[in-house]
Amino acid sequence: MHVGYGAGFQHLGGYSDRQYMHEEIGNCVQAEERGFESVWVTEHHFDDYSISPDPCQILSYIAGKTKRVKIGSMVIVVPWHDPVRLAEQISLLDHVSDGRFILGFGRGLARREFEGLRIDQNEGRQRFDEYAKLVLDALETGFIEGGETVKQPRREIRPRPFKSFKGRSFAAAASQDSVPVVAKLGLGMLVIIQKAWKLVTADLERYHALWKQYHPNAEPPKPFCSGFVFVDESTDRAEELARKYLAANYSTALEHYEMLGKHFNSIKGYERYADMSKYLNEIGQAKAVEDSAAGARKIRRLQAAHRHAGRNAEPEFRGHAARGSAAQHRLLREARPAGAEELAVCDARGAQRAGIRGSVTELKFG
């Protein structure tokens, strides 16, 4: 089972950024000596939701402080970057880390971030499609050129990429529109649970069908699937505290992404988020937060499903990225649902600041 540490860099503690960054980056570095197999870093800007504006820079520091732990981006938001500089940064990071980098791309969603970076969000889809292809091709060939809008002259990437990123490159696909793009680019799926499982399943089925069309002679990487759980030695305590602290986490996410806003219909390429916003407005923020926190109760059902199916179930999934004590890892292994080959969790630090023995974690099945 792969267990890694995913640092969301969500800072809700009310103390200085200096102290927070010292602690959180320190936790990332300590992940290796504590036996974790990977460390993951986000990209966000301008508020407490996540204070990690440059994942490549943070991961380069972590790589220099560690020897074997894999490092991953969850995610680099492609439309916010110049494709040449991004290809160079990724290649450099892979050299610094001795090939330990797992690449994760995303398109971005928060209006405040696009506006703050002076980028028209209406160009988000076009920028992702164009820039991601330019960068991925550059990482495989060592050269970058072309692009419908950037019209990049042919230039060599130095330091030269020294091994393929195929099989270790992924992209978030929260909307249906993203699935064909991810499949065509040859990326693995990073599924962020924002809708019913039947819809997620439909996305995955569509992805696999499209993959066969675009890449008939290759197998797709097994997908990541991200959701939140609270881990504690007491199931009752885990549920109680998860409902409290995961609710705070989800409230911050709703505010950061303005998910109850009415602007998505007017942004090109983001129209499908209007349906989600409409639903959230219908049920209200309080009910949405309650529903999210109530998801922690599924741990019991996961445990029951796993025991019912037995431990010899054929693996179908893979997961990555996590944090927790040895006791928490044991509990996660017990909770692993039938069919899960690997498990991963990601720390959301707010609960630690409240003196909680367990930690808020993000559970990833892929």
Buried (B, 14 or more C-beta within 10 A) or exposed (E): BBBBBBBBBBBBBEEEEEEBBEBBBEBBBBBBEEEBBBBBBBBBBBBBBBBBBEBBEBBBEBBEBBEEBBBBBBBBBBBBBEBBEBBBBBBBBBBBBEEBBBBBBBBBBBBBBBEEBEBEBBBBBBBBBBBBBBBBBBBBEBBBBBBEEBEBEEEEBEEEBEEEBBBBBBBBBBBEBBBBBBBBBBBBBBBBBBBEEEEBEBBBEBBBEBBBEEBEEEEBBBBBBBBBBBBBEEBEBBBBBBBBBBBBBBBBBBBBBBBBBEEBEEBEBBEBBBEBBEEBBEEEBEEBBBEBBBBBBBBEEBBEBBEEEEEEBEEEBBBBBBBBBEEBBEBBBEBBBBBBBBBBBBBBBBBBBEEBBBBBBBBBBB
